[in-house]
Amino acid sequence: MNQSQKSILVTGGSRGIGAAVCLLAARRGYAVAINYASNKAAADKLATEIFAKGGRAITVQGDVSKEADVISMFEAVDREFGKLDAFVNNAGIVDQASQVADMPFERLQNIIAVNLTGAIVCAREAVRRMSTKRGGQGGTIVNVSSVAAVLGGSGQYVDYAAAKGGVDTLTIGLAREVAEEGIRVNGVRPGIIDTEIHASGGQPDRARELSHLIPVKRPGTAEEVAEAILYLLSDSASYVTGATLDVTGGR
């Protein structure tokens, strides 16, 4: 890889917001590492699309809830790109709508492991590579949270909302911790975005059905969230760290 070219790793990069970030980052000149947990076909298709447009992309398998997978994923980026300039902590899951009183322990473990513990472990690996105090050249991190962290997810996803609240705290704390090590850490807090994640929670039409609750009267797109993320990664946001940007249509 041309060492002047910036590199980026996006977890959960094969679909939804992650895929939109990968495509936009490639258009902005990044060499892109697309992480996926199980959908290799979707990741390969996205990489092919980036190649077809003159970009560079690799795919890296890894379940962010498993430390060994996370380490292997980052080591693959080390081998292929030689450095990591930007990291987007995007991987996330929801489960079926449920009240807390009805949530089994196994569900809670899984939701927290992917959405919060996995995000912290991934951030740890990114910092180890970027920190100027550890031999790195600096870098930028964006954590993908959710407006649920503020609204609470009552009656549906309180566990997911609580995990994303933890991600918001991670953004603030880590930003202050590594500010003198050449690393900026920010977050985005998407609102109701029309992506496949709703179908994975058993509500494929959820985004459209909730449009009346959004001041702009429509769900957002993955591309709109990607634009916010690429802004925070860019030099245009060089004095922004520890911030979380709402991309919610006013909700």
matplotlib code that plots the C-alpha trace (Angstrom):
import matplotlib.pyplot as plt

x = [0.0, 1.1, 2.1, 0.6, -2.8, -4.8, -6.3, -9.6, -11.1, -14.9, -16.5, -19.9, -18.8, -20.7, -24.2, -26.2, -24.3, -21.0, -21.3, -22.1, -19.1, -16.8, -18.1, -17.8, -14.3, -13.1, -14.4, -12.5, -9.3, -9.0, -7.8, -10.7, -10.8, -14.4, -15.1, -17.9, -19.0, -20.6, -21.9, -18.8, -20.8, -22.0, -18.4, -16.9, -19.6, -18.8, -15.1, -15.7, -17.8, -15.0, -12.4, -14.6, -14.6, -10.8, -10.5, -8.7, -10.5, -9.9, -12.4, -11.6, -13.8, -14.2, -16.9, -16.3, -17.6, -14.6, -11.3, -9.3, -11.3, -10.7, -7.0, -6.9, -8.8, -6.5, -3.4, -4.8, -5.0, -1.5, -0.3, -2.2, -2.0, 1.0, -0.8, -4.2, -5.2, -9.0, -11.3, -15.1, -16.5, -19.8, -20.6, -23.9, -26.9, -30.5, -32.9, -36.6, -38.6, -39.1, -39.6, -36.7, -38.7, -38.9, -35.3, -33.3, -29.8, -28.3, -29.8, -28.4, -24.9, -25.0, -26.2, -23.6, -20.8, -21.3, -22.5, -20.3, -17.6, -16.7, -16.6, -14.2, -11.9, -11.8, -11.0, -8.2, -6.6, -7.0, -5.3, -2.5, -1.7, -2.4, -0.9, 2.2, 3.3, 3.2, 5.1, 2.0, 1.4, -1.9, -5.4, -9.1, -11.8, -15.6, -17.9, -21.4, -23.9, -27.7, -30.3, -31.7, -28.8, -30.7, -34.3, -33.9, -35.5, -38.5, -40.6, -38.3, -34.5, -33.5, -30.6, -29.4, -30.0, -28.0, -25.1, -25.1, -25.1, -21.9, -20.5, -21.3, -19.3, -16.5, -16.3, -15.9, -13.5, -11.2, -11.1, -9.7, -7.3, -5.6, -5.9, -2.1, -1.3, -2.4, -5.8, -9.2, -12.2, -15.8, -19.2, -22.3, -25.8, -28.0, -31.8, -34.2, -32.2, -33.7, -31.3, -31.5, -30.9, -34.7, -35.4, -32.9, -35.0, -38.1, -39.5, -38.5, -40.8, -40.0, -38.2, -41.1, -43.7, -42.0, -41.6, -44.4, -42.3, -39.4, -39.6, -38.5, -41.1, -38.8, -36.2, -32.6, -30.3, -27.1, -25.4, -26.4, -24.9, -21.8, -21.3, -21.3, -18.8, -16.4, -16.6, -15.5, -12.7, -11.5, -9.1, -12.1, -12.9, -9.3, -10.3, -13.3, -12.8, -15.0, -18.1, -21.1, -23.0, -26.8, -27.9, -31.6, -33.8, -34.4, -35.7]
y = [0.0, 3.5, 4.8, 8.2, 6.5, 6.5, 3.2, 2.5, -0.5, -0.6, -3.3, -4.5, -3.2, -5.5, -4.0, -0.9, 2.0, 0.1, -0.6, 3.1, 4.2, 1.7, 3.0, 6.7, 6.2, 4.5, 7.4, 9.7, 7.8, 5.4, 1.8, 0.0, -3.1, -4.4, -6.5, -9.0, -11.6, -14.2, -12.7, -13.2, -12.9, -9.4, -8.3, -9.7, -8.0, -4.7, -5.1, -6.0, -2.8, -0.7, -2.3, -1.7, 2.0, 2.1, 1.8, -0.7, -3.0, -6.2, -8.2, -9.4, -11.9, -11.5, -11.6, -8.5, -10.3, -12.7, -11.2, -13.7, -12.7, -9.0, -9.4, -11.5, -8.9, -6.1, -8.2, -8.8, -5.1, -4.8, -7.3, -5.9, -2.1, -1.8, 0.9, 2.0, 5.6, 5.5, 3.1, 3.0, 1.0, 0.2, -3.5, -3.9, -6.1, -6.0, -8.7, -9.1, -6.3, -7.2, -5.7, -6.1, -8.3, -10.9, -10.8, -14.0, -13.7, -15.2, -12.3, -9.7, -11.3, -11.3, -7.7, -6.4, -8.5, -7.3, -3.7, -2.7, -5.1, -5.7, -1.9, -1.4, -4.3, -3.0, 0.5, -0.9, -2.6, 0.6, 2.7, 0.3, 0.8, 4.6, 6.0, 8.1, 7.0, 3.4, 4.0, 4.9, 7.9, 9.0, 8.4, 8.9, 6.7, 7.1, 5.0, 4.4, 4.8, 5.2, 7.7, 4.8, 5.7, 8.9, 7.8, 4.5, 2.0, 1.4, -1.6, -2.8, -2.6, -1.3, -3.7, -2.3, 1.3, 0.6, -0.8, 2.2, 4.5, 2.7, 3.5, 7.2, 7.1, 5.2, 8.1, 10.7, 8.8, 7.4, 10.8, 12.4, 9.5, 9.6, 13.2, 13.7, 10.6, 11.9, 10.2, 11.9, 9.9, 10.9, 9.3, 9.5, 8.8, 7.7, 7.9, 5.8, 4.8, 2.6, -0.4, -4.1, -4.0, -3.6, -6.9, -8.7, -7.6, -8.9, -5.5, -5.0, -2.0, -0.3, 2.7, 3.6, 2.9, 5.3, 8.1, 10.1, 10.4, 12.1, 15.9, 15.7, 13.0, 10.4, 7.8, 8.6, 6.8, 4.9, 7.4, 10.3, 8.7, 7.9, 11.5, 12.5, 9.8, 10.8, 14.4, 13.4, 11.3, 14.2, 17.0, 19.3, 18.0, 18.4, 20.2, 17.9, 15.1, 13.6, 14.7, 12.7, 14.0, 13.3, 12.2, 11.8, 14.1, 16.2, 13.4]
z = [0.0, -0.7, 2.7, 2.0, 1.6, 4.8, 6.0, 7.8, 9.6, 9.9, 12.2, 11.0, 7.6, 5.3, 5.8, 6.7, 8.2, 8.1, 4.4, 3.7, 5.7, 3.7, 0.3, 1.3, 2.9, -0.3, -2.4, 0.0, -0.8, 2.1, 1.8, 3.5, 5.8, 5.9, 9.0, 9.0, 11.6, 9.3, 6.0, 3.9, 0.7, 1.5, 2.5, -0.7, -2.8, -1.1, -1.6, -5.3, -5.7, -4.2, -6.5, -9.5, -8.6, -8.4, -4.6, -2.4, 0.1, 2.1, 4.1, 7.6, 9.5, 13.2, 15.9, 18.1, 21.1, 21.0, 22.0, 19.8, 16.8, 17.5, 17.8, 14.6, 12.7, 13.7, 12.9, 9.4, 8.9, 10.2, 7.6, 4.7, 5.3, 7.6, 9.7, 10.9, 10.5, 11.2, 13.0, 13.1, 16.0, 14.2, 14.9, 16.7, 17.2, 18.5, 19.6, 19.5, 21.1, 24.8, 28.2, 30.7, 32.9, 30.1, 28.9, 29.4, 30.8, 27.7, 25.6, 28.0, 27.8, 24.0, 23.7, 26.1, 24.7, 21.1, 21.6, 24.6, 25.6, 21.9, 21.3, 24.2, 23.1, 19.5, 20.7, 22.8, 19.8, 17.7, 20.4, 20.7, 17.0, 16.8, 20.0, 19.5, 23.0, 21.8, 18.5, 16.4, 14.2, 15.7, 14.3, 14.7, 16.1, 15.7, 17.9, 16.6, 19.4, 19.1, 20.1, 22.2, 24.6, 25.4, 25.0, 26.8, 24.4, 26.8, 25.9, 23.2, 23.6, 27.1, 27.0, 23.7, 24.9, 28.0, 26.0, 23.8, 26.8, 27.7, 24.3, 24.8, 28.1, 26.3, 23.8, 26.4, 28.7, 25.9, 24.1, 27.3, 27.9, 24.5, 23.6, 24.1, 22.1, 18.8, 18.8, 18.5, 19.6, 18.7, 18.3, 16.3, 17.7, 14.8, 15.2, 13.2, 10.2, 7.4, 7.5, 7.8, 11.6, 12.1, 10.3, 12.5, 15.5, 13.8, 12.7, 9.1, 8.6, 11.9, 10.4, 8.2, 10.8, 13.3, 10.8, 12.4, 15.6, 13.7, 13.3, 9.7, 9.1, 7.5, 8.6, 7.9, 5.5, 6.1, 3.8, 5.9, 9.0, 6.9, 6.0, 9.7, 10.5, 7.7, 8.8, 12.3, 10.8, 8.6, 9.2, 9.1, 12.6, 13.9, 17.1, 17.8, 20.3, 23.0, 21.1, 20.1, 17.1, 16.9, 13.4, 14.2, 12.1, 15.2, 17.4]

ax = plt.figure().add_subplot(projection="3d")
ax.plot(x, y, z, "-o")
ax.set_aspect("equal")
plt.show()
